[in-house]
Amino acid sequence: MGLIDRAAKTASRARYAAGQGLRTAWYAAQMQAARSQSGGFDRPGEPEFRPTRGRPDLSELRKAYLRLFVQDRANVEAGLYPPPQDLRAADLPKALKSAQAFLQDASEVNRRRLARDGTEIRAHVPEGTNRYPAYYLQNFHYQSGGWFTEESAELYDTQVEALFSGTADAMRRAALAEISRELKGRDQRTQRLLDVACGNGRFLEKVLDVYPKLRAAGLDLSPSYTDAARARLAPWRQVDVIQDAAEAMPLEPASQDIAVSIFLFHEIPPRIRPKILAEIFRILKPGGLFVLADSVQFGDYPAMDGLLEYFPHGFHEPYYKGYLGWNLGEALESQGFVKERQTLAFLTKVTTWRRLPHGNPRAG
């Protein structure tokens, strides 16, 4: 590598570090402001939460945080996706508006958290309630509107980034890296990708920024989030957004080359998870790839198990505690998937699974 190339790489790394540093500081400040008005995370009158798995080692948390960005930058330099463009002046007014809305809503979230009220959305669900399973009619994370309002769909990105101090997109990019590895050498115009539980379309937008000719689709049960996803993904005319349940997808068998799921399974009851996995297996082509990105689990970072144990206590995550001990490998292998790769991206675990060509070994 010549002197000019080395200088260019050094400058590129410096821009990346500056950009991600400012971004994480921005969201961390929002979370700190929200915490300052919450009065702590234990409900008045209740004893302080004490993890049974030991106090988390925050030095390990910081190391995992730094490794995320080292890995993210390495993926950029490997050509798996372009550098993130997070510091555009044109986006500043929207960012300020989102931050203001997040902080205004934080008091309502805090009120709901202190009251342990995670199901008030059931009184405000739009017509067609019978199409939504009972487990879905909840204010996950105590969020206002659950999954059923335009305001929730607009706030979600900021809420998640603030919660994870600006690392959410970087964690999601670890899943994008796996998609890029799979598509290497292939004509993207011939490949079909399904984003299962696509939400407001944020991840799928990042995929399409890299692969604009990909024949992609997003599926989500929320009417408000699918409306937001359609608006966000409108520039890509070949993309479909489907409002339906992941456990009963209206898609043809063996119709997709890649399926991806981001932060879905920790919000699903144990009895529903196998149904969704079976559906993903069904709609994938033989030899197709499933990319699963979700929370790390007990044992992934033993020194941080206490932190994971706290999360369902501080937030409304009714199925998260069970997810932490869920045998993910056994569940996917029982459907006929074979594990290929695993990456820890800070508080997200990304695993890739190949659909065996001969079908589910336990079927029939």
C-alpha positions in Angstrom: 0.0 0.0 0.0 1.4 3.4 -1.0 1.7 6.5 1.1 -1.3 8.1 -0.5 -3.4 5.0 0.1 -2.3 4.8 3.8 -3.1 8.5 4.3 -6.6 8.0 2.7 -7.3 5.1 4.9 -6.2 7.0 8.0 -8.4 9.9 7.1 -11.3 7.6 6.4 -10.9 6.0 9.8 -10.7 9.3 11.5 -13.9 10.5 9.9 -15.6 7.2 10.9 -14.4 7.6 14.5 -15.5 11.2 14.7 -18.9 10.5 13.2 -19.7 7.5 15.4 -18.3 9.3 18.4 -20.6 12.3 17.9 -23.5 10.0 17.1 -23.2 7.9 20.2 -22.7 11.0 22.4 -25.9 12.5 21.0 -28.0 9.5 21.8 -26.3 8.8 25.1 -27.1 12.4 26.2 -30.8 11.8 25.3 -30.9 8.7 27.4 -29.2 10.4 30.3 -31.8 13.2 30.1 -34.6 10.7 30.1 -33.1 8.9 33.1 -32.7 12.2 35.0 -36.4 12.8 34.9 -37.4 9.2 35.7 -36.2 9.0 39.3 -34.5 5.7 38.9 -35.6 2.3 37.5 -37.0 0.7 40.7 -40.7 1.3 41.5 -41.2 3.3 44.8 -41.9 0.9 47.7 -40.2 -2.0 46.0 -36.8 -3.3 47.1 -33.8 -2.5 44.9 -33.3 -5.0 42.1 -30.5 -7.4 42.9 -29.3 -9.7 40.1 -28.9 -13.4 41.0 -26.1 -13.8 38.4 -23.8 -11.2 40.0 -23.2 -7.6 39.4 -22.3 -6.9 35.8 -18.7 -6.1 35.0 -19.0 -2.7 33.3 -15.4 -2.9 32.1 -16.5 -5.8 30.0 -19.4 -3.8 28.7 -17.1 -1.0 27.6 -14.8 -3.5 25.9 -17.7 -5.0 24.0 -18.9 -1.5 23.0 -15.5 -0.6 21.5 -15.2 -4.0 19.7 -18.5 -3.2 18.0 -17.0 -0.2 16.3 -13.7 -1.9 15.5 -15.7 -4.7 13.8 -18.0 -2.3 12.1 -15.1 -0.4 10.6 -13.5 -3.7 9.5 -16.7 -4.6 7.7 -16.5 -1.3 5.9 -12.9 -1.8 4.9 -13.8 -5.3 3.7 -16.3 -3.8 1.3 -19.3 -5.4 3.0 -21.1 -2.0 3.1 -20.2 1.6 2.7 -19.3 3.9 5.6 -22.3 5.1 7.5 -23.5 8.6 6.6 -24.9 9.9 10.0 -23.8 13.5 10.1 -25.6 15.2 7.3 -26.6 18.8 7.9 -29.9 18.3 6.1 -30.9 15.7 8.8 -30.3 18.0 11.8 -33.9 19.5 12.0 -35.4 16.0 11.9 -33.0 14.8 14.6 -33.8 17.7 16.9 -37.5 17.2 16.4 -37.1 13.5 17.2 -35.1 14.2 20.3 -37.7 16.6 21.6 -40.5 14.1 20.9 -38.5 11.4 22.7 -37.9 13.4 25.8 -41.5 14.6 25.9 -42.8 11.1 25.7 -40.3 9.8 28.3 -42.4 11.0 31.1 -45.4 9.0 29.9 -43.1 5.9 29.5 -41.9 6.5 33.0 -45.4 6.8 34.4 -46.4 3.5 32.7 -43.2 1.9 34.0 -43.8 2.9 37.6 -47.4 1.7 37.4 -46.3 -1.5 35.7 -48.9 -0.8 33.0 -47.8 -2.6 29.9 -51.2 -3.4 28.4 -53.1 -0.1 28.2 -52.9 -0.3 24.5 -55.6 -3.0 24.5 -58.2 -0.3 25.1 -57.1 1.7 22.0 -56.5 -1.0 19.4 -58.0 -0.1 16.0 -60.7 -2.0 14.3 -59.9 -5.6 13.4 -58.6 -6.5 16.8 -59.3 -10.1 16.3 -56.5 -10.3 13.7 -53.9 -9.5 16.5 -52.9 -12.3 18.9 -53.2 -11.4 22.6 -49.4 -11.4 23.1 -49.1 -8.6 20.6 -51.5 -6.3 22.4 -48.9 -4.9 24.8 -46.9 -1.8 25.4 -43.5 -3.5 24.9 -40.8 -1.3 26.6 -43.8 0.6 28.1 -43.8 2.5 24.8 -46.7 4.8 24.1 -49.1 3.4 21.6 -47.6 -0.1 21.6 -47.3 -1.0 17.9 -50.5 0.7 16.9 -49.9 4.5 16.5 -48.2 6.7 13.9 -46.4 8.4 16.8 -44.9 5.1 18.0 -43.6 4.3 14.5 -42.0 7.8 14.3 -40.5 7.6 17.8 -39.2 4.0 17.6 -35.8 4.7 16.0 -34.8 7.4 18.4 -36.1 5.3 21.4 -33.9 2.3 20.4 -30.8 4.4 19.6 -31.1 6.3 22.9 -31.6 3.0 24.9 -28.4 1.6 23.4 -26.5 4.9 23.4 -26.3 5.2 19.6 -25.2 1.7 18.8 -28.4 0.2 17.4 -27.6 0.8 13.7 -24.1 -0.4 14.2 -25.4 -3.6 15.7 -27.9 -4.1 12.9 -25.0 -3.6 10.4 -23.5 -6.9 11.7 -26.6 -8.5 10.1 -26.1 -6.5 6.9 -22.5 -7.9 6.7 -23.9 -11.5 6.6 -26.3 -10.5 3.8 -23.4 -9.0 1.9 -21.4 -12.2 2.3 -24.3 -14.2 1.0 -24.8 -12.0 -2.0 -21.2 -11.7 -3.0 -20.8 -12.8 -6.7 -24.6 -13.0 -7.2 -26.8 -10.9 -9.4 -28.9 -9.0 -6.8 -31.7 -8.7 -9.3 -32.3 -12.4 -9.1 -32.3 -12.6 -5.3 -35.3 -12.4 -3.0 -34.9 -11.2 0.6 -37.6 -11.1 3.3 -37.2 -9.0 6.4 -39.4 -10.7 9.0 -40.9 -8.2 11.5 -39.5 -5.3 9.5 -41.0 -2.6 11.7 -40.9 0.8 10.2 -38.4 -0.4 7.5 -35.2 1.1 8.9 -33.0 -2.0 8.4 -34.5 -2.8 5.0 -33.7 0.7 3.9 -30.1 0.2 4.9 -30.0 -3.1 2.9 -31.5 -1.4 -0.2 -29.0 1.5 0.0 -26.3 -1.2 -0.6 -28.4 -3.4 -2.9 -30.9 -1.2 -4.7 -32.0 -3.8 -7.3 -32.6 -6.5 -4.7 -36.1 -8.1 -4.8 -37.0 -7.4 -1.2 -40.0 -7.6 1.0 -40.8 -6.6 4.6 -43.4 -8.3 6.7 -44.8 -6.9 10.0 -48.1 -7.2 11.9 -48.3 -3.5 12.9 -50.6 -1.3 10.7 -48.8 1.8 11.7 -45.3 0.5 11.3 -46.1 -1.1 7.9 -47.5 2.3 6.7 -44.2 3.9 7.8 -42.2 1.2 6.1 -44.1 1.7 2.8 -43.4 5.5 2.9 -39.7 4.9 3.8 -39.2 2.3 1.1 -41.2 4.0 -1.7 -38.1 4.9 -3.7 -37.6 1.1 -4.4 -40.5 0.2 -6.5 -39.8 -3.5 -6.5 -40.2 -3.7 -2.7 -43.3 -5.1 -1.1 -44.4 -4.4 2.5 -46.9 -7.0 3.9 -49.0 -6.5 7.0 -49.4 -10.0 8.5 -48.2 -12.3 11.3 -44.8 -14.0 11.1 -46.3 -17.3 12.3 -48.6 -17.4 9.3 -46.8 -15.7 6.4 -48.9 -15.2 3.1 -45.9 -16.3 1.0 -45.3 -19.2 -1.3 -43.1 -22.1 -0.1 -39.4 -21.9 -1.2 -39.8 -18.4 -2.5 -37.0 -16.6 -0.7 -33.2 -16.8 -1.0 -32.6 -14.9 2.3 -34.7 -14.3 5.4 -33.6 -11.9 8.1 -35.0 -11.2 11.5 -33.9 -8.3 13.7 -34.9 -8.1 17.4 -38.0 -10.2 17.0 -37.7 -13.4 19.0 -37.1 -11.9 22.4 -40.6 -10.4 22.1 -42.3 -13.6 21.2 -43.9 -16.2 23.6 -42.0 -19.5 23.7 -44.9 -21.4 22.1 -44.9 -19.1 19.1 -41.2 -19.1 18.3 -41.2 -22.6 16.7 -44.1 -21.6 14.5 -42.2 -18.6 13.2 -39.1 -20.7 12.6 -41.1 -23.3 10.8 -42.6 -20.5 8.6 -39.1 -19.1 7.8 -37.9 -22.6 6.9 -41.0 -23.1 4.7 -40.6 -19.9 2.7 -36.8 -20.2 2.2 -35.5 -22.0 -0.9 -33.5 -25.2 -0.3 -30.0 -23.9 0.6 -31.4 -20.5 1.5 -29.9 -18.4 4.4 -31.6 -17.2 7.6 -29.9 -14.3 9.4 -31.1 -14.0 13.0 -30.1 -10.9 14.9 -31.4 -10.5 18.5 -30.3 -9.9 22.1 -27.2 -11.7 23.4 -28.2 -14.4 25.9 -26.9 -15.8 29.2 -23.4 -17.1 28.7 -22.5 -15.0 25.7 -20.8 -12.5 28.0 -20.8 -14.2 31.4 -19.6 -11.1 33.2 -22.7 -9.2 31.9 -25.4 -11.8 32.7 -26.5 -9.6 35.6 -27.2 -6.7 33.2 -29.3 -9.0 31.0 -31.2 -10.2 34.0 -32.1 -6.6 34.9 -33.6 -5.6 31.6 -37.0 -7.3 31.9 -37.2 -5.8 35.4 -36.6 -2.2 34.3 -38.7 -2.5 31.1 -41.8 -4.2 30.0 -40.3 -7.3 28.2 -42.7 -10.2 29.2 -40.8 -12.8 27.2 -37.3 -11.6 27.5 -36.3 -13.5 30.6 -37.3 -16.8 29.1 -35.5 -15.8 25.8 -32.2 -15.4 27.7 -32.1 -19.1 28.4 -33.7 -20.3 25.2 -31.7 -22.9 23.4 -31.5 -21.2 20.1 -29.4 -23.8 18.4 -31.6 -26.7 19.4 -34.7 -24.8 18.2 -33.3 -24.0 14.7 -31.7 -27.4 14.2 -35.0 -29.1 15.0 -36.5 -27.2 12.1 -33.8 -28.4 9.7 -31.4 -25.5 9.8 -27.6 -25.8 10.1 -25.6 -23.1 11.9 -22.8 -21.4 9.9 -21.6 -18.3 11.7 -22.0 -16.4 14.9 -20.9 -12.8 15.7 -21.4 -10.8 18.9 -22.0 -7.2 18.1 -22.1 -5.5 21.5 -25.5 -6.5 22.9 -26.7 -8.2 19.7 -25.9 -11.7 18.7 -26.0 -12.4 14.9 -26.2 -16.0 13.8 -26.6 -17.4 10.3 -28.4 -20.6 9.4 -28.6 -22.6 6.2 -31.9 -24.4 5.2 -31.1 -28.0 4.5 -32.2 -29.0 1.1 -34.0 -32.2 2.2 -36.6 -30.5 4.5 -37.4 -30.6 8.2 -35.9 -33.9 9.6 -38.7 -34.0 12.2 -41.6 -33.3 9.8 -44.1 -36.1 9.3 
